[in-house]
Amino acid sequence: MGSSYGLNFKNFFTDRISLEAMAFTRWEGYCFAGLIEMNQSFNKSTLHTTNLGWFIGAGAHLGNYPGNSYKMDANNFYNHSGDNIMAIGVDAILGIEYEFYHAPISLSLDVKPNYSFINPTPDILDVDFTIRYVWGRR
C-alpha cells in the first residue's frame, strides 16, 4: 500500500445516502475518486451514542501518474520512463465514522478496494483514516 494525502468531502442527499469526493496525491501524481454511499448509525442502545455509524459504497477513480513512477507488465511491476500514465477504474468502500454533534466534522476509518481497468496500479487496497468536512447532514 502506498501512502497518499489529499482532500475529502462528503455531501448527504438524504439521511442515509451520500456522495463522497476525494482528491489525493500518490506516486508523484494525483487521483480523483467519487463514491455513492449508504450510511447507517449503530444501535443507540448498544453503543450509547448516535454519532457512530458505518457506511458502504461504490464508485470510480481517475488518476494521472508520471511514467517513471510505476508500470505493470504481465508478470510484475517495473519502472519505465515515458509519458504520464492515466489510470481509470472502480472503487468500493466499507468503513466506520464518528460525526461530531456540534461541528460539521467527522472521523472515519475505512477499507477501499480498487481496481484500474486502464493501466492497473500496484495497490488494490487502501486503508484510510480520514478527518472530513461534512455538509448536508440533518
C-alpha positions as CSV (number, residue, x, y, z in Angstrom):
1,M,0.0,0.0,0.0
2,G,1.3,3.4,-0.9
3,S,0.8,6.5,1.2
4,S,-1.3,9.3,0.0
5,Y,-2.5,12.7,1.2
6,G,-5.4,14.8,0.0
7,L,-8.8,16.3,0.4
8,N,-12.1,14.6,1.2
9,F,-15.7,15.9,1.2
10,K,-19.0,14.2,1.9
11,N,-22.4,15.6,1.0
12,F,-25.7,13.9,2.2
13,F,-28.6,13.9,-0.2
14,T,-30.8,12.1,2.3
15,D,-30.3,10.9,5.8
16,R,-28.7,7.7,4.5
17,I,-27.4,8.4,1.0
18,S,-24.2,10.5,0.5
19,L,-21.7,11.4,-2.2
20,E,-18.0,11.2,-1.1
21,A,-15.4,13.1,-3.3
22,M,-11.7,12.5,-2.9
23,A,-8.7,14.2,-4.4
24,F,-5.2,12.9,-3.4
25,T,-1.6,12.5,-4.4
26,R,0.1,9.2,-5.0
27,W,3.3,8.0,-6.8
28,E,4.2,11.6,-7.6
29,G,0.9,12.0,-9.4
30,Y,-2.7,12.6,-8.5
31,C,-6.0,10.8,-8.3
32,F,-9.7,11.8,-8.1
33,A,-12.4,9.4,-6.8
34,G,-16.2,9.7,-6.3
35,L,-18.3,7.2,-4.3
36,I,-22.1,6.9,-3.6
37,E,-22.5,5.6,-0.1
38,M,-25.2,4.2,2.1
39,N,-24.8,5.4,5.8
40,Q,-26.3,3.8,8.9
41,S,-26.0,4.6,12.6
42,F,-25.2,1.9,15.1
43,N,-27.9,0.9,17.5
44,K,-28.0,3.6,20.2
45,S,-29.0,1.2,23.0
46,T,-25.8,-0.9,22.3
47,L,-23.2,1.9,21.9
48,H,-24.9,4.7,23.9
49,T,-24.3,7.2,21.0
50,T,-26.0,8.0,17.7
51,N,-22.8,9.7,16.4
52,L,-21.1,6.5,15.4
53,G,-22.1,4.7,12.3
54,W,-21.0,2.6,9.3
55,F,-21.0,3.1,5.6
56,I,-20.7,1.1,2.4
57,G,-20.5,2.3,-1.2
58,A,-19.1,2.1,-4.7
59,G,-17.7,4.5,-7.3
60,A,-14.9,5.2,-9.7
61,H,-11.5,6.8,-9.9
62,L,-9.3,8.6,-12.4
63,G,-5.5,9.1,-11.8
64,N,-2.6,10.6,-13.6
65,Y,1.0,9.5,-12.7
66,P,4.4,10.2,-14.1
67,G,5.6,7.4,-16.4
68,N,8.6,6.7,-14.2
69,S,6.5,6.1,-11.1
70,Y,5.1,2.7,-12.0
71,K,4.1,0.5,-14.8
72,M,2.8,-3.1,-14.8
73,D,3.6,-5.9,-17.2
74,A,2.0,-9.4,-17.3
75,N,4.3,-10.7,-14.5
76,N,5.3,-7.9,-12.2
77,F,5.8,-4.2,-11.7
78,Y,8.7,-2.3,-13.2
79,N,9.7,1.3,-13.6
80,H,9.8,2.8,-17.1
81,S,10.5,6.3,-18.4
82,G,8.0,7.9,-20.7
83,D,4.8,9.8,-20.8
84,N,2.3,10.2,-18.0
85,I,0.1,7.2,-17.2
86,M,-3.7,7.6,-16.8
87,A,-5.4,5.0,-14.6
88,I,-9.2,4.6,-14.7
89,G,-11.1,2.1,-12.6
90,V,-13.7,1.2,-10.0
91,D,-13.7,1.5,-6.2
92,A,-15.7,0.1,-3.3
93,I,-15.6,1.3,0.4
94,L,-16.6,0.0,3.8
95,G,-15.9,1.9,7.0
96,I,-16.9,3.3,10.3
97,E,-17.4,7.0,11.0
98,Y,-17.9,9.2,14.1
99,E,-19.7,12.6,13.5
100,F,-19.2,15.4,16.0
101,Y,-22.6,16.7,17.2
102,H,-21.9,20.4,17.1
103,A,-19.4,20.6,14.2
104,P,-19.6,19.6,10.6
105,I,-16.6,17.3,11.0
106,S,-16.3,13.5,11.1
107,L,-13.5,11.0,11.7
108,S,-13.6,7.7,9.7
109,L,-11.6,4.5,9.3
110,D,-12.3,2.6,6.1
111,V,-11.1,0.0,3.7
112,K,-11.3,0.9,0.0
113,P,-10.5,-1.9,-2.5
114,N,-10.0,-0.5,-6.1
115,Y,-9.0,-1.8,-9.5
116,S,-7.9,0.1,-12.5
117,F,-9.1,-1.3,-15.8
118,I,-6.8,1.1,-17.7
119,N,-3.2,0.9,-16.5
120,P,-3.7,-1.2,-13.3
121,T,-1.8,0.2,-10.4
122,P,0.4,-1.7,-7.9
123,D,-2.1,-1.1,-5.0
124,I,-5.6,-2.6,-5.0
125,L,-6.5,-2.0,-1.3
126,D,-6.3,1.3,0.6
127,V,-6.8,1.5,4.4
128,D,-7.6,5.1,5.3
129,F,-8.0,7.3,8.3
130,T,-9.9,10.5,7.4
131,I,-10.8,13.8,9.0
132,R,-13.6,15.0,6.9
133,Y,-15.8,18.2,6.4
134,V,-19.4,17.1,6.1
135,W,-22.3,19.1,4.8
136,G,-25.9,18.4,4.1
137,R,-26.4,16.2,7.2
138,R,-29.6,16.7,9.2
